[in-house]
């Protein structure tokens, strides 16, 4: 930005994005891997693999192993009505209380604006592997479990006597399959039993000698049902098919039509495909024409003729085309250079030119041990590993055509996961996609734009009925059905109609990176228009000539009102205004690019921009979080919403607003973060 305006540059050639050169690993010797010294004891210790739609968590057990499976369309519920005809009266009541300075009462009254909770992300099931008792007595010191980020492959190795066993797992996007290969170094040494299970309502049965088919359904409502739904609506149906292939000489037994037992094989390959009846956020599962069993069997048929080597080669070609676009190399600066022995960025390259992906330390050192040692030894290669692991997770959880990456990406082990595993719009969903553009993974953000389009459809109804405005709105939490109404519960988290506006900033950001004018015209601008229309109607004239938002909250953070009572609802929180200023600035710039600067809407936006209140500095020198310098009862609160203008926004900069940057510095210190901008 220059003087508050966006500066447009030449659109990069397509080859600069999509033709990564091959990596020269001759100068490197240590792999880019996340390593473990034993099987997982907790779900967060398991290894995530995914192809954007299908995911698995690999625990790495020895005598018994579990692969916990996910498919990104498995959710509770059905499409909902996200409007509340009683909301306008409640809104008027809350606004009056805020205008009177009765913030505690406004906070109580704002609960009337809340709605039902989101639906809940579900799991698919488990692949369970059981090996014979000899595996319990594996040779100590031979066990290793790793995630190879170069190949998106999880591996487990250990020895029993003179036989080494290896399991390799990967999730193929081209094949739409989760692949597991189990092998033994000594011919005929591999024997195990495999089954499919699920915590959801299901039926699992062996299909002949080498397949298991699991058919199930998601609940048509969450455990605490939404008001107004019929008693037992039909939920999303799903099917998973596990196909088993063994080497010549290996034998497969069907056990009670539930399990398959392999004996005397050199190796075995397991192929897991899955489908659901989900047919978009606006189609009732009972009306879906999709047949998940037929779809799964057809998916399996399309890849079953491919060898393991071919499946793996296709997987690598697809994955590495994305992963190899960016390298990061860091070096540790001497204390004489930076004074504190901290890390200095030596080289970052994003696009086609690949230099060097720095490697981990001694492979015998687990990643957990490296985390602990980092407190005293800032190992640059560990920072590189963390950076690339973040890129790996985005590639694995969001691909063109998939659902949007949810609160846990695509991985979940529970029927009732924390916070419903739902996309939260007051920072979490946006954070999932922050790496997409600076880390050269623009395709991975496509599901987000598809999802915003769905939100705009439901959000236009919510805006019209609940707030009597034009345009579209989304709040703090959503789900696969594109819920746009407020969450259930207290206003401190539920009442936040800025979720859609924040998401819209990703649309403009996509254009500034790609300079794709067709995307701006056909996808981004219509969504920005609708969002802007809502924001213009949502803003109301306040004292002093400024426009204000009322009611307003700073996400999930309370304050102490002047009367000493706890409250969360007031007017014009710093984050509200920062997001609105960002969206308004972006649509003005977009209109310039598209030759629409004289549109009536843009004229209204320019007038409104001039009347937005400025970001203010509190008495203690920090950025004010609310329009009034309220007492903060939790100075170390986990959110720093009032710093949106610095990041991901663009309105606070060292060059243009140095005083605000100093206040940001103190705000971070006040929050308990040892971060300083003094050297910027």
Residue pairs with C-beta under 8 A, 6 or more apart in sequence:
1 7
1 650
1 653
4 585
5 589
6 512
6 585
6 586
6 589
8 515
8 593
9 515
10 515
11 514
11 515
11 516
11 517
12 351
12 514
12 515
15 352
16 351
16 352
17 325
17 351
17 352
17 440
17 442
17 514
18 321
19 352
20 320
20 321
20 324
20 325
20 351
20 352
20 354
21 352
21 353
21 354
22 324
22 354
23 324
23 327
23 354
23 357
24 354
24 356
27 356
28 356
28 357
28 358
28 359
29 359
30 359
30 360
30 361
30 362
30 363
30 381
31 148
31 150
31 359
31 360
31 363
32 148
32 149
32 150
32 357
32 358
32 359
32 360
32 384
32 385
32 388
33 146
33 147
33 148
33 149
33 360
33 363
33 385
34 47
34 146
34 147
34 149
34 367
34 385
34 389
35 144
35 145
35 146
35 147
35 360
35 363
35 365
35 366
35 367
36 45
36 47
36 60
36 144
36 145
36 146
36 366
36 367
36 368
37 143
37 144
37 145
37 366
37 368
37 369
38 60
38 143
38 145
39 59
39 60
39 61
39 62
39 143
39 145
40 46
40 47
40 58
40 59
40 60
40 61
40 145
43 57
43 68
43 413
45 59
46 57
46 58
46 59
46 60
46 68
47 57
47 58
47 60
47 145
47 146
47 147
47 154
47 169
48 55
48 56
48 57
48 58
48 147
48 393
48 396
48 409
48 411
49 55
49 56
49 58
49 147
49 152
49 153
49 154
49 169
49 170
49 171
49 178
49 396
50 56
50 70
50 171
50 396
50 397
50 409
50 410
50 411
51 171
51 172
51 173
51 176
51 177
51 178
51 396
51 399
52 72
52 173
52 395
52 396
52 397
52 398
52 399
52 400
52 401
52 402
52 410
52 444
52 447
53 71
53 72
53 73
53 176
53 399
53 401
53 402
53 403
53 410
54 69
54 70
54 71
54 72
54 171
54 176
54 177
54 178
54 272
54 274
54 410
55 69
55 70
55 71
55 72
55 171
55 396
55 397
55 409
55 410
55 411
56 67
56 68
56 69
56 70
56 127
56 169
56 171
56 178
56 272
57 67
57 68
57 411
57 413
58 65
58 67
58 145
58 154
58 156
58 169
59 65
59 66
59 67
59 68
60 145
60 154
60 156
61 129
62 131
62 135
62 136
62 138
62 143
62 158
63 130
63 131
63 132
63 133
63 135
63 136
64 128
64 129
64 130
64 131
65 128
65 129
65 131
65 156
65 167
66 126
66 127
66 128
66 129
67 126
67 127
67 129
67 169
67 178
67 180
67 272
68 123
68 126
68 411
68 413
69 123
69 124
69 125
69 126
69 127
69 178
69 240
69 272
69 274
70 123
70 124
70 410
70 411
70 412
71 124
71 238
71 240
71 274
71 275
71 276
72 402
72 403
72 406
72 410
73 236
73 238
73 276
73 278
73 403
73 480
74 121
74 122
74 123
74 124
74 200
74 218
74 236
74 238
74 276
74 278
75 119
75 120
75 121
75 122
75 218
75 236
75 278
75 479
75 480
75 481
76 119
76 120
76 122
76 218
76 219
76 220
76 221
76 222
76 235
77 119
77 120
77 219
77 220
77 221
77 222
77 226
77 235
77 479
77 480
77 481
78 220
78 221
78 229
78 233
78 234
78 235
78 284
78 285
78 286
78 481
79 281
79 282
79 283
79 284
79 481
80 116
80 226
80 229
80 481
80 483
81 228
82 115
82 458
82 459
82 461
82 462
82 483
82 484
82 485
83 461
83 462
83 464
83 465
83 466
83 485
84 113
84 115
84 465
84 466
84 485
85 465
86 112
87 112
87 113
87 465
87 466
87 467
88 466
88 467
88 468
90 109
90 110
90 112
90 113
91 113
91 466
91 467
91 551
93 109
93 112
94 106
94 109
94 110
94 112
94 113
94 550
94 551
94 569
95 540
95 550
95 551
97 103
97 105
97 106
97 109
98 106
98 550
98 551
98 569
98 570
98 571
99 550
101 561
101 562
103 559
103 561
103 565
103 567
103 569
103 570
104 561
104 563
104 565
104 566
104 567
106 551
106 567
106 569
106 570
107 490
107 491
107 492
107 566
107 567
107 568
107 569
110 491
110 495
110 551
110 569
111 489
111 490
111 491
111 494
113 466
113 486
113 491
113 494
113 495
113 551
114 486
114 487
114 488
114 489
114 490
114 491
114 494
114 495
115 485
115 486
115 487
115 488
115 494
116 226
116 227
116 485
116 488
117 222
117 224
117 226
117 420
117 477
117 487
117 488
117 489
118 420
118 422
118 477
118 478
118 479
118 483
118 487
119 222
119 420
119 422
119 479
119 480
119 481
119 483
120 222
120 415
120 416
120 417
120 420
120 421
120 422
120 479
121 406
121 407
121 408
121 412
121 417
121 420
121 421
121 422
121 479
121 480
122 200
122 218
122 219
122 412
122 415
123 198
123 199
123 200
123 412
123 413
123 414
123 415
124 198
124 238
124 240
124 274
125 196
125 197
125 198
125 199
125 200
125 202
125 214
125 216
125 240
126 196
126 197
126 198
127 180
127 194
127 195
127 196
127 242
127 270
127 272
128 194
128 195
128 196
128 197
129 182
129 192
129 193
129 194
130 192
130 193
130 194
131 191
131 192
132 191
132 192
134 160
134 161
135 158
135 160
135 165
137 160
138 158
138 159
138 160
139 158
139 159
139 160
139 161
142 157
142 158
142 159
142 164
143 156
143 157
143 158
144 155
144 156
144 157
144 158
145 154
145 155
145 156
145 157
146 154
146 155
147 153
147 154
147 392
148 154
148 155
149 323
149 385
149 388
149 389
149 392
150 320
150 323
150 357
151 170
151 316
151 319
151 320
152 170
152 171
152 315
152 319
152 323
152 392
152 395
152 396
153 168
153 169
153 170
154 168
154 169
154 170
155 166
155 167
155 168
155 169
156 166
156 167
157 164
157 165
157 166
157 167
158 164
158 165
159 165
162 186
163 184
163 185
163 186
163 189
164 184
164 185
165 182
165 183
165 184
165 185
165 189
165 190
166 181
166 182
166 183
166 184
167 180
167 181
167 182
167 183
168 179
168 180
168 181
169 178
169 179
169 180
170 178
170 179
170 312
170 315
171 177
171 178
171 179
171 315
171 396
172 178
172 179
172 311
172 314
172 315
172 318
173 315
173 318
173 319
173 399
174 314
174 315
174 317
174 318
175 302
175 303
175 306
175 311
175 314
175 315
176 273
176 299
176 303
177 271
177 272
177 273
177 299
177 300
177 303
177 311
178 271
178 272
178 273
179 269
179 270
179 271
179 272
179 308
179 311
179 312
179 315
180 269
180 270
180 272
181 267
181 268
181 269
181 270
181 308
182 190
182 192
182 267
182 268
182 269
182 270
183 190
183 266
183 267
183 268
184 190
184 265
184 266
184 267
187 249
187 266
188 249
188 250
188 264
188 265
188 266
189 266
190 250
190 262
190 264
190 265
190 266
190 267
190 268
191 261
191 262
191 263
191 264
191 265
192 261
192 262
192 268
193 255
193 259
193 260
193 261
193 262
194 212
194 242
194 244
194 259
194 260
194 261
194 262
194 270
195 204
195 212
195 258
195 259
195 260
196 204
196 212
196 214
196 240
196 242
197 204
197 214
198 204
198 214
198 216
199 415
200 216
200 217
200 218
200 219
200 415
201 216
201 217
201 219
202 214
202 215
202 216
202 217
203 214
203 215
203 216
204 212
204 213
204 214
204 215
204 258
205 212
205 213
205 257
205 258
206 212
206 213
206 254
206 255
206 257
206 258
206 259
206 260
207 213
207 241
208 254
209 252
209 253
209 254
209 260
210 243
210 244
210 245
210 252
210 260
211 241
211 242
211 243
211 244
212 241
212 242
212 244
212 258
212 259
212 260
213 239
213 240
213 241
213 242
213 293
213 296
214 239
214 240
214 241
214 242
215 237
215 238
215 239
215 292
215 293
216 237
216 238
216 239
217 234
217 235
217 236
217 237
217 238
218 235
218 236
218 237
218 238
219 235
220 229
220 232
220 233
220 234
220 235
220 285
221 229
221 232
221 233
221 235
222 420
223 416
233 284
233 285
233 286
234 284
234 285
234 286
235 285
236 276
236 277
236 278
236 285
237 276
237 277
237 285
237 288
237 292
238 274
238 275
238 276
238 277
238 292
239 274
239 275
239 276
239 292
239 293
239 295
239 296
240 272
240 273
240 274
240 296
241 272
241 273
241 274
241 293
241 296
241 297
241 300
242 270
242 271
242 272
243 270
243 271
243 272
243 273
243 300
243 304
244 252
244 260
244 262
244 268
244 269
244 270
244 271
245 268
245 269
245 270
245 271
246 252
246 262
246 265
246 267
246 268
246 269
247 265
247 266
247 267
247 268
249 264
249 265
249 266
250 262
250 263
250 264
250 265
250 266
250 267
250 268
251 262
251 263
251 264
251 265
252 260
252 261
252 262
253 260
253 261
253 263
254 260
255 261
262 268
269 308
271 300
271 303
271 304
273 296
273 299
273 300
273 303
274 292
274 296
275 290
275 292
275 293
275 295
275 296
275 299
276 290
276 292
277 285
277 288
277 290
277 291
277 292
278 285
278 288
278 290
278 480
279 287
279 288
279 289
279 290
280 454
281 454
281 458
281 480
281 481
281 482
282 454
282 457
303 311
306 314
319 395
322 395
322 441
322 443
322 444
323 388
323 391
323 392
323 395
324 354
325 350
325 351
325 352
325 354
325 439
325 440
325 441
326 348
326 349
326 350
326 391
326 439
326 440
327 347
327 348
327 349
327 354
327 355
327 356
327 357
328 347
328 348
328 357
328 358
328 384
328 387
328 388
329 346
329 347
329 348
329 355
329 356
329 357
329 358
329 384
330 343
330 344
330 345
330 346
330 358
330 380
330 381
330 383
330 384
331 343
331 344
331 346
331 380
332 341
332 343
332 344
332 378
332 379
332 380
333 341
333 342
333 343
333 344
334 341
335 341
337 344
338 344
341 378
342 378
343 378
343 380
343 383
347 355
347 356
349 355
350 438
350 439
350 440
351 440
357 384
357 388
358 380
358 381
358 384
359 381
360 370
360 381
360 382
360 385
361 370
361 379
361 381
361 382
367 385
370 379
370 382
371 382
373 379
374 382
390 435
390 439
391 435
391 439
391 441
393 409
394 405
394 432
394 433
394 435
394 436
394 439
394 441
394 444
395 441
395 444
396 409
396 410
397 405
397 409
397 410
397 411
397 432
398 404
398 405
398 409
398 432
398 433
398 444
398 445
398 447
398 448
399 443
399 444
399 446
399 447
400 443
400 446
400 447
401 446
401 447
402 410
402 447
403 410
403 447
403 451
403 480
404 423
404 429
404 447
404 448
404 450
404 451
405 423
405 429
405 432
405 433
405 447
405 448
406 421
406 422
406 423
406 429
407 417
407 418
407 419
407 420
407 421
407 422
407 423
407 424
407 428
408 417
408 421
409 432
412 421
414 421
419 477
420 477
420 479
422 477
422 478
422 479
423 429
423 451
423 477
423 478
423 479
424 476
424 477
425 474
425 475
425 476
425 477
425 478
425 496
425 499
425 500
425 502
425 503
426 476
426 493
426 496
426 498
426 499
426 502
426 555
426 556
426 639
426 641
427 555
427 639
427 641
429 448
429 478
429 503
430 502
430 503
430 506
430 648
433 444
433 445
433 448
433 506
434 648
435 441
436 442
436 444
436 445
437 445
437 509
437 510
437 513
442 510
442 513
442 514
445 506
445 510
448 503
448 506
449 506
449 507
449 510
449 523
449 524
451 482
452 500
452 503
452 504
452 506
452 507
452 527
453 523
453 527
454 482
455 472
455 474
455 478
455 482
455 484
455 500
455 503
456 472
456 500
456 527
456 530
456 531
457 472
457 482
458 472
458 482
458 483
458 484
459 472
459 473
459 474
459 484
459 500
459 530
459 534
460 471
460 472
460 530
461 484
462 472
462 473
462 474
462 484
462 485
463 469
463 470
463 471
463 472
463 473
463 534
463 537
464 470
466 473
466 485
467 473
467 497
467 534
467 537
467 538
469 533
469 534
469 537
469 538
470 533
470 534
470 537
471 529
471 530
471 531
471 532
471 533
471 534
471 535
471 536
471 537
472 484
472 500
472 530
472 531
472 533
472 534
473 484
473 497
473 499
473 500
473 534
473 538
474 484
474 497
474 499
474 500
474 503
475 484
475 485
475 486
475 487
475 494
475 495
475 496
475 497
475 499
476 486
476 487
476 493
476 494
476 496
476 499
476 555
477 483
477 487
478 484
478 499
484 500
486 494
486 495
486 496
486 497
487 493
487 494
488 494
490 568
491 551
491 553
491 568
491 569
492 553
492 556
492 557
492 558
492 568
493 555
493 556
495 551
495 553
495 568
495 569
496 553
496 555
497 538
498 575
498 576
498 579
498 580
500 531
500 534
501 531
501 534
501 535
501 579
501 580
501 583
502 579
504 527
504 528
504 531
504 583
504 586
505 579
505 582
505 583
505 586
505 648
505 649
507 523
507 524
507 527
507 528
507 586
508 524
508 528
508 586
508 587
508 589
508 590
509 648
510 516
510 519
510 524
511 517
511 519
511 520
511 524
511 590
511 593
517 593
517 594
520 590
520 593
520 594
521 594
524 590
525 587
525 590
525 591
525 594
525 596
528 583
528 586
528 587
528 590
529 587
529 601
531 583
532 583
532 584
532 587
532 601
532 605
533 601
535 580
535 583
535 584
536 601
536 604
536 605
536 608
538 549
539 547
539 548
539 549
539 580
539 608
540 547
540 548
540 549
540 550
541 547
541 548
542 548
542 550
542 571
542 572
545 611
546 572
546 611
546 612
546 613
547 608
547 611
547 612
547 613
548 571
548 572
548 613
548 627
549 571
549 572
549 573
549 576
549 577
549 580
550 571
550 572
551 569
551 570
551 571
552 569
552 570
552 571
552 572
552 573
552 576
552 626
552 627
553 568
553 569
553 570
553 573
554 568
554 573
554 574
554 575
554 625
554 626
554 639
554 641
554 642
555 575
555 639
555 641
556 637
556 638
556 639
557 568
557 625
557 632
557 634
557 637
557 639
557 641
558 566
558 567
558 568
558 633
558 634
559 566
559 567
559 568
559 570
559 625
559 626
559 630
559 631
559 632
559 633
560 566
560 567
560 630
560 631
560 632
560 633
561 567
561 630
562 628
562 630
566 633
570 626
570 627
570 628
570 630
571 627
572 613
572 626
572 627
573 625
573 626
573 627
573 641
573 642
574 615
574 616
574 623
574 624
574 625
574 626
574 627
574 641
574 642
574 644
574 645
575 625
575 641
575 642
575 644
577 612
577 613
577 615
578 615
578 642
578 644
578 645
578 649
578 651
579 644
579 649
580 612
581 609
581 612
581 645
581 649
581 651
582 644
582 645
582 649
582 650
582 651
584 605
584 608
584 609
584 612
585 609
585 650
585 651
587 601
587 602
587 605
588 597
588 602
588 605
588 606
588 609
590 596
591 597
591 599
591 602
596 602
613 627
615 623
615 624
615 645
615 651
615 652
615 657
615 660
616 623
616 624
616 627
616 629
617 623
617 624
617 659
617 660
617 663
618 624
618 629
618 663
619 629
620 666
620 670
621 662
621 663
621 666
622 663
622 666
622 667
622 670
623 642
623 643
623 660
623 663
623 664
623 667
624 642
625 632
625 641
625 642
635 670
635 671
635 672
636 671
636 672
637 671
640 667
640 668
640 671
642 667
643 652
643 664
643 667
643 668
645 651
645 652
645 660
646 652
646 653
646 661
646 664
651 657
652 660
652 661
652 664
653 661
654 661
654 677
654 680
661 677
661 680
662 677
664 677
665 675
665 676
665 677
665 678
668 675
668 676
669 675
669 676
